[in-house]
Amino acid sequence: MTLSDELSKLAELRASGTLTEEEFARAKARLLNEQGGQGAQAGQAAQSNEPVVAAINAFRRSRSDRVIGGVCGGMARATGLAAWVWRLLFVILFIFAGAGLLVYLLLWIFVPSD
């Protein structure tokens, strides 16, 4: 059954009085969160990854706590660690492997600022 079919069936149930407005809203949100109605397993997988996805979507570079690009300030806000810890970690990665600068630059380019 396609997503539109399932939504129209829900609307019919609401119109007949079988579903309350609250039940209809919850069922509709659940269907839409299952990424096009690909089954209950897709919905369960999405629910198990919700905190990770929410954290990634909430990650932004900081405009107030910045030294160069605001990456460490944004990571501090997202993780709860102090910004100086992230700065120290990037410096250590830069000194030992050179990867700290590359990772920082990539985050600076691809992470939007708030």
ZADO-1210 file (C-alpha; in nm, 4 decimals, padded with zeros to 6 digits):
<atoms>
<atom x="00.0000" y="00.0000" z="00.0000" code="MET" pos="1"/>
<atom x="00.1413" y="00.3409" z="-00.0940" code="THR" pos="2"/>
<atom x="00.1788" y="00.6345" z="00.1419" code="LEU" pos="3"/>
<atom x="-00.1067" y="00.8251" z="-00.0206" code="SER" pos="4"/>
<atom x="-00.3366" y="00.5223" z="00.0146" code="ASP" pos="5"/>
<atom x="-00.2526" y="00.4879" z="00.3822" code="GLU" pos="6"/>
<atom x="-00.3063" y="00.8608" z="00.4431" code="LEU" pos="7"/>
<atom x="-00.6431" y="00.8557" z="00.2686" code="SER" pos="8"/>
<atom x="-00.7458" y="00.5502" z="00.4727" code="LYS" pos="9"/>
<atom x="-00.6515" y="00.7378" z="00.7905" code="LEU" pos="10"/>
<atom x="-00.8556" y="01.0368" z="00.6742" code="ALA" pos="11"/>
<atom x="-01.1564" y="00.8107" z="00.6130" code="GLU" pos="12"/>
<atom x="-01.1228" y="00.6624" z="00.9624" code="LEU" pos="13"/>
<atom x="-01.1064" y="01.0125" z="01.1114" code="ARG" pos="14"/>
<atom x="-01.4078" y="01.1251" z="00.9099" code="ALA" pos="15"/>
<atom x="-01.6115" y="00.8240" z="01.0239" code="SER" pos="16"/>
<atom x="-01.5269" y="00.8987" z="01.3876" code="GLY" pos="17"/>
<atom x="-01.3190" y="00.5857" z="01.4440" code="THR" pos="18"/>
<atom x="-01.0053" y="00.7924" z="01.5077" code="LEU" pos="19"/>
<atom x="-00.9865" y="01.1042" z="01.7210" code="THR" pos="20"/>
<atom x="-00.7940" y="01.4082" z="01.5989" code="GLU" pos="21"/>
<atom x="-00.5046" y="01.3215" z="01.8313" code="GLU" pos="22"/>
<atom x="-00.4878" y="00.9603" z="01.7132" code="GLU" pos="23"/>
<atom x="-00.5046" y="01.0765" z="01.3516" code="PHE" pos="24"/>
<atom x="-00.2190" y="01.3240" z="01.4057" code="ALA" pos="25"/>
<atom x="-00.0002" y="01.0590" z="01.5729" code="ARG" pos="26"/>
<atom x="-00.0684" y="00.8005" z="01.3022" code="ALA" pos="27"/>
<atom x="-00.0040" y="01.0522" z="01.0244" code="LYS" pos="28"/>
<atom x="00.3245" y="01.1629" z="01.1833" code="ALA" pos="29"/>
<atom x="00.4305" y="00.7994" z="01.2219" code="ARG" pos="30"/>
<atom x="00.3548" y="00.7273" z="00.8558" code="LEU" pos="31"/>
<atom x="00.5435" y="01.0342" z="00.7363" code="LEU" pos="32"/>
<atom x="00.8430" y="00.9522" z="00.9568" code="ASN" pos="33"/>
<atom x="00.8681" y="00.6041" z="00.8061" code="GLU" pos="34"/>
<atom x="01.0157" y="00.7648" z="00.4931" code="GLN" pos="35"/>
<atom x="00.7366" y="00.7059" z="00.2532" code="GLY" pos="36"/>
<atom x="00.5757" y="00.4057" z="00.4237" code="GLY" pos="37"/>
<atom x="00.8545" y="00.1546" z="00.3621" code="GLN" pos="38"/>
<atom x="00.7360" y="-00.0668" z="00.6445" code="GLY" pos="39"/>
<atom x="00.7538" y="-00.0992" z="01.0190" code="ALA" pos="40"/>
<atom x="01.1173" y="-00.2080" z="01.0131" code="GLN" pos="41"/>
<atom x="01.2232" y="00.1187" z="00.8499" code="ALA" pos="42"/>
<atom x="01.0289" y="00.3081" z="01.1146" code="GLY" pos="43"/>
<atom x="01.1933" y="00.1135" z="01.3960" code="GLN" pos="44"/>
<atom x="01.5376" y="00.1741" z="01.2474" code="ALA" pos="45"/>
<atom x="01.4632" y="00.5444" z="01.2170" code="ALA" pos="46"/>
<atom x="01.3448" y="00.5553" z="01.5779" code="GLN" pos="47"/>
<atom x="01.6606" y="00.3879" z="01.7044" code="SER" pos="48"/>
<atom x="01.8763" y="00.6439" z="01.5201" code="ASN" pos="49"/>
<atom x="01.6718" y="00.9513" z="01.6148" code="GLU" pos="50"/>
<atom x="01.9095" y="01.0875" z="01.8847" code="PRO" pos="51"/>
<atom x="02.2084" y="01.0535" z="01.6537" code="VAL" pos="52"/>
<atom x="02.0280" y="01.2153" z="01.3630" code="VAL" pos="53"/>
<atom x="01.8968" y="01.4950" z="01.5848" code="ALA" pos="54"/>
<atom x="02.2464" y="01.5637" z="01.7177" code="ALA" pos="55"/>
<atom x="02.3941" y="01.5766" z="01.3684" code="ILE" pos="56"/>
<atom x="02.1182" y="01.8032" z="01.2394" code="ASN" pos="57"/>
<atom x="02.1580" y="02.0338" z="01.5404" code="ALA" pos="58"/>
<atom x="02.5366" y="02.0657" z="01.4947" code="PHE" pos="59"/>
<atom x="02.6258" y="02.4191" z="01.3852" code="ARG" pos="60"/>
<atom x="02.9406" y="02.6285" z="01.3991" code="ARG" pos="61"/>
<atom x="02.9296" y="02.8825" z="01.6794" code="SER" pos="62"/>
<atom x="02.9278" y="03.2548" z="01.6069" code="ARG" pos="63"/>
<atom x="02.9891" y="03.3566" z="01.9678" code="SER" pos="64"/>
<atom x="03.2521" y="03.1008" z="02.0793" code="ASP" pos="65"/>
<atom x="03.4968" y="03.1107" z="01.7929" code="ARG" pos="66"/>
<atom x="03.8691" y="03.1537" z="01.7524" code="VAL" pos="67"/>
<atom x="03.8986" y="03.0798" z="01.3802" code="ILE" pos="68"/>
<atom x="03.5889" y="02.9180" z="01.2319" code="GLY" pos="69"/>
<atom x="03.3643" y="02.8344" z="01.5279" code="GLY" pos="70"/>
<atom x="03.3924" y="02.4583" z="01.4767" code="VAL" pos="71"/>
<atom x="03.5181" y="02.3864" z="01.8285" code="CYS" pos="72"/>
<atom x="03.2543" y="02.6125" z="01.9838" code="GLY" pos="73"/>
<atom x="02.9834" y="02.4298" z="01.7913" code="GLY" pos="74"/>
<atom x="03.1210" y="02.0910" z="01.8898" code="MET" pos="75"/>
<atom x="03.1357" y="02.2056" z="02.2514" code="ALA" pos="76"/>
<atom x="02.7687" y="02.3041" z="02.2417" code="ARG" pos="77"/>
<atom x="02.6701" y="01.9756" z="02.0725" code="ALA" pos="78"/>
<atom x="02.8654" y="01.7442" z="02.3031" code="THR" pos="79"/>
<atom x="02.8740" y="01.9274" z="02.6353" code="GLY" pos="80"/>
<atom x="03.2546" y="01.9338" z="02.6506" code="LEU" pos="81"/>
<atom x="03.4358" y="02.2655" z="02.6859" code="ALA" pos="82"/>
<atom x="03.5539" y="02.4301" z="02.3654" code="ALA" pos="83"/>
<atom x="03.9144" y="02.4345" z="02.4865" code="TRP" pos="84"/>
<atom x="03.9086" y="02.0516" z="02.5027" code="VAL" pos="85"/>
<atom x="03.8093" y="02.0337" z="02.1351" code="TRP" pos="86"/>
<atom x="04.0747" y="02.2907" z="02.0438" code="ARG" pos="87"/>
<atom x="04.3387" y="02.0907" z="02.2291" code="LEU" pos="88"/>
<atom x="04.2251" y="01.7710" z="02.0567" code="LEU" pos="89"/>
<atom x="04.2527" y="01.9315" z="01.7116" code="PHE" pos="90"/>
<atom x="04.6008" y="02.0672" z="01.7933" code="VAL" pos="91"/>
<atom x="04.7163" y="01.7246" z="01.9146" code="ILE" pos="92"/>
<atom x="04.5779" y="01.5591" z="01.6002" code="LEU" pos="93"/>
<atom x="04.7526" y="01.8222" z="01.3901" code="PHE" pos="94"/>
<atom x="05.0878" y="01.7733" z="01.5619" code="ILE" pos="95"/>
<atom x="05.0886" y="01.3943" z="01.5553" code="PHE" pos="96"/>
<atom x="04.9129" y="01.3028" z="01.2347" code="ALA" pos="97"/>
<atom x="04.8382" y="01.6247" z="01.0508" code="GLY" pos="98"/>
<atom x="04.4760" y="01.5133" z="01.0333" code="ALA" pos="99"/>
<atom x="04.3535" y="01.7742" z="01.2810" code="GLY" pos="100"/>
<atom x="04.3905" y="02.0556" z="01.0306" code="LEU" pos="101"/>
<atom x="04.2207" y="01.8573" z="00.7542" code="LEU" pos="102"/>
<atom x="03.9258" y="01.7582" z="00.9740" code="VAL" pos="103"/>
<atom x="03.8901" y="02.1133" z="01.1044" code="TYR" pos="104"/>
<atom x="03.8932" y="02.2598" z="00.7535" code="LEU" pos="105"/>
<atom x="03.6364" y="02.0081" z="00.6288" code="LEU" pos="106"/>
<atom x="03.4082" y="02.0835" z="00.9244" code="LEU" pos="107"/>
<atom x="03.4550" y="02.4559" z="00.8664" code="TRP" pos="108"/>
<atom x="03.3510" y="02.4154" z="00.5013" code="ILE" pos="109"/>
<atom x="03.0596" y="02.1735" z="00.5406" code="PHE" pos="110"/>
<atom x="02.9007" y="02.2607" z="00.8776" code="VAL" pos="111"/>
<atom x="02.6695" y="02.5620" z="00.8582" code="PRO" pos="112"/>
<atom x="02.6981" y="02.8385" z="01.1165" code="SER" pos="113"/>
<atom x="02.4135" y="02.9288" z="01.3473" code="ASP" pos="114"/>
</atoms>
